[in-house]
Amino acid sequence: MRTTQQMSITLPPEMAQMVKTKVASGEYATESEVIRDGLRALAARDKALERWLVEEVVPTLKDFDAHPENLADPEDVRGRLKARVSALTAKSSRSA
């Protein structure tokens, strides 16, 4: 029984050239290895995003729902951001 499945894919010229360049450089032995590695990276990114959503975003939203009094006032946030940007801008112009 085969452990792989043959597929035919179509890529834009820039991506096809990237695949060919990776193989030509010796970084990968075949075009299939390049695509497999790219798909593994995509799967890892998807898993990291899912973990972030489950471990950080959902608990934060639940906390906001349970304690709306802890939410920051938008005007206060804007004011703090403006002050921070001004401080960074002043520091940057002093060191230039």
Secondary structure as GFF3:
##gff-version 3
##sequence-region A 1 96
A	DSSP	alpha_helix	13	24	.	.	.	ID=ss1
A	DSSP	alpha_helix	31	52	.	.	.	ID=ss2
A	DSSP	pi_helix	53	57	.	.	.	ID=ss3
A	DSSP	alpha_helix	58	66	.	.	.	ID=ss4
A	DSSP	three_ten_helix	68	70	.	.	.	ID=ss5
A	DSSP	alpha_helix	74	95	.	.	.	ID=ss6
###
